[in-house]
Amino acid sequence: MMIAGIIEIAAGIIVLRKAEIGGYIVSGWLAVVAPTLLAGFSYVGVTVRDLVIAISAI
């Protein structure tokens, strides 16, 4: 989880500096995280939220 946190902080800094590129990075990261959450089938609500945010970040 610490690595995920570091990646999310780095993505946030990239969005702060360059929003055009950062949106794609955040969208890709959320698209990668969503299937991982769905595999356990205990975080379906979070998975749907992440996918919606990923689509809207583009």
Residue, then its C-alpha position, 0 to 999 in steps of 0.5 A: m500500500m505504501i507504493a500505491g500511496i507514493i504513486e498516487i502522490a506522484a500522480g497528484i503532483i504531475v496533475l498539479r504541474k501539467a493537468e493535460i498529461g496528469g489526467y491521462i496518468v491518473s485515468g490509467w492508474l485508476a483503470v489498473v487499480a479497479p480490476t484489482l479491487l474487483a478481484g476480491f469482490s468486496y469493494v465493488g462500490v469503490t471499483v465503480r467509483d474509480l472507473v467513473i473517475a477514470i473516465s471523467a479524468i480523460 
